[in-house]
Amino acid sequence: MLLSSLVTALLISVPPDSIPKAFSLLPLPLIYYTPETRLAYGVAATATFRFGRDMDFLRTDTSSRARAAVRPSQVTLGFAYTQNKQILFYLPFQIFYDRDTYYVNGEAGYYRYSYYFFGVGQQEVSRELYGVNFPRIRINAFRRISPNLSRGKLYVGIRYQYEDYGVTSVEPGRLLATGKVPGGLGSRLSGAGLGLFYDSRNVIFFPSKGIVADIAYLNQNQALGGNVRFDRYTADVSSYHALSKQAILAVNYFVSFTTGVAPFNAMSLLGGTKRMRGYYEGRYRDQNVALIQSEVRFDLYKRLGGVIFGAAGILGDAQSVLRPNDPKVAYGAGLRFTMNRRDHLNIRLDYGLGRQSSGFYLTIGEAL
C-alpha cells in the first residue's frame, strides 16, 4: 500500500558502516487522495526485520555492499476509511531471506468499496455506481537465479491469487444489472502461475539508472476454487536514465493479454494512480492492453522537485488483439517533496488530464 515505501525509508536509513536493526516496529497515521477514493485516512503499523542468518552475515561484514545484499523484510498492517465510505483492511508484505536469495511478496486484505463502471471494450456507457466487498490474497514466491550476473538480480518463481468479488449493489436498469457483463453480479478468482523478476535499479525509491521488469503468467480455473476460467500474460518493464545531474527520464512499458472469459473486474485496464494518470481506474477495460508512459523528473529548489508526464495506451479483444487506430492518451504535471533525503523518498502531488477526464493524486512514492 501507499504507506509501505514511507515506512521502509524511515526504518532502513542507517548511518554508514553501522549494523541495521534486526527488528523495528513503527505505527504511523495514513492519509492520501485519489479520484477513486477522494480523501482517505487511517492508521498502519509496519514491522521491518532481518532473519538471524542475514544478521550474522552483516555482523561479519559491515560494508555498504553487504547491506545492499541484505534487504530488509517488511510486513504492514493497516486500516483506512475514505470520503466515499470505503473501508480497507490490508496486510502487504515483502520477505527477503539468505542475502536476497529468496524473495516473497504479496498482500492479504479485505475491502468494502464503491466504484464507477464505464463499460467494457468498445461498449462504453455513462458511469454507473456499484458496490463490492471482497477479500484478496496475492502471493509471489521467487528464488534468485544466475547470481553471477554482472548487473542486477534475476528471480524466477510461482504466483497465486484469490479474490472473492462480491457485488453488493448495482444501479437498476443499467448495464451491470442486466447480467450480460461477465462477472457483473460477482465472481471468484483463484489462480496460479509463474513469474520472472529482474531488478538492476541503483536505488529503489528514486532510481536514476537501471531496469526493473516483472513478467507473469496466471491461470484462473475452477480446480483451484474459482468460478471463472481464463489465462493472463503480463509484462511490466521500467527503465531509468539520467539526463543530467538535475533531471531523470523514466519510461514504463506495460502489456496484458487475456485468453478465455475474464470477469470485468479482472480485465486488462487503463487509469488510476500508476497507469495513465488522469483517468479513473478502470475507465477503459478490455481483454488486452498495451501502454507506454514516461515522465521527466527534475529538481526545482532544495527538497522540491517537478515532474511532467505523458502516456498512450491501446486496447483489444479476441477479434482485434489491439486497436492502434483508437489510442487513449493522457498527460500532466506534478510536484515532489523529498521527505527522506537519504533514500530520496517523495510525497507525490500530480494532476493528470485525459479525454474529457482529469484526476488529482496525493500519494507517497513515484508512479513508475
Protein Blocks (a to p, Z undefined) as FASTA:
>chain_A
ZZlmmmmmmmmmccehiacdfbdcdddddddddfklmpadddddddddddfklmmmmmmo
ccfklmmmmccddddddddddfkopacddddddddeehhlaccdddddddddddddebeh
jlccdddddddddddddddddddehklbfgdcddddddddddddddfbdcehiaklnopa
ghkloccdddddddddddfbfbfklccbdcddddddddddfknopabdcddddddddddd
dfbfkbccdddddddddedjddfklmcceedjknophiaghkagcfbdcdddddddddfb
hjbccdddddddddddfklmbafklccddddddddddfblklopacdddddddehiacdd
ddedjfZZ
